[in-house]
Amino acid sequence: MKSSRADYFFSHGLTAPVIMGVVNVTPDSFSDAGQFQTQAGVNHAAAVEHGLNLARQGAAILDIGGEASSFHRPGIGPIDPQEQLRRILPVIEGIAGRRDAVDVYSPFPQGVTGGERRTVLISIDTRSSVVAAAALQAGADIINDISAGTDDPEMLPLAARTGCPIILMHRREERAGQAPPTYDDVCGEVIGYLRQCSQDALAAGVKRHRILLDPGLGFGKLAADNWKLLAGIGGLVDLGYPVVLGASRKRFLAELLPPDLREAGPDGWLARDILTGDVTVLAAARGVKIHRVHQVPLARQALEVVARMNC
């Protein structure tokens, strides 16, 4: 069963925070659009090498997606499941076939994680149960659903049936040209929503130890909402499920940068990556276990700081 590798990891590998590296096989993702696109189509081999390199750099999980999720941007919309599969299946198969030969970097000293050799896990970033099912067959271990199982009624039953861990994320619908949603109490509303989503997953038959929660930074939230969520992240941790945090390169980080570094581009992304490292340190100290990032080495250094200060 696909769950055995992930079950062992979540039972033994989360004694310290870990990194989830982003592998977007898309032409339109917000910060790494088209990095594997060629005139002939997707360069799947390059995406596989990128993923394996992220594992060598310190990613314990590789999050592979074939659909951009920033629907508030003009021109970004849902992608047909078959097109998603065309993009992601060769990448998942390629990484799954070679990951046992990759020496996954562990930044933690002996005694912090036990020093065991780890094999990188693969998560499939999709809202479609059709895509998720095919990805699991190809070697994926985890479902990462930004809709928390609400866009596809078959998603939670699929996770239950396959024994697959699932990440449930909070979001509010946000469309191009529309004002972002507002909250009276963003922390309370997000925590309440994810509490209900976890209960729905349990009712569908997903085991408690296979449920992970993500507050959904940047998904239908103003910059001030994101900062409030980070400040109150301990309340989500207190629900007792592993928390996944995706602060990497989000727009709200750019508010802290000089004007010439706020826009998209290599310099701007690097500046946001450095801020992401700062957030990673503080969030890890508050109990966040999984940090979804684009720039793995900087996040690895941030977690090295946490590990050594907690020894």
Secondary structure, 3 states (H helix, E strand, C coil): CCHHHHHHHHHHCCCCCEEEEEEECCCCCCCCCCCCEECCEECHHHHHHHHHHHHHHCEEEEEEECCCCCCCCCCCCCCCHHHHHHHHHHHHHHHHHHHHHCCCCCCCCCCCCCCCCCCCEEEEECCCHHHHHHHHHHCCCEEEECCCCCCCCCHHHHHHHHCCCEEEECCCCCCCCCCCCCCCCHHHHHHHHHHHHHHHHHHHCCCHHHEEEECCCCCCCCHHHHHHHHHCHHHHHCCCCCEEECCCCCHHHHCCCCHHHCCCCHHHHHHHHHHHHHHHHHHHHCCCCEEEECCHHHHHHHHHHHHHHCC
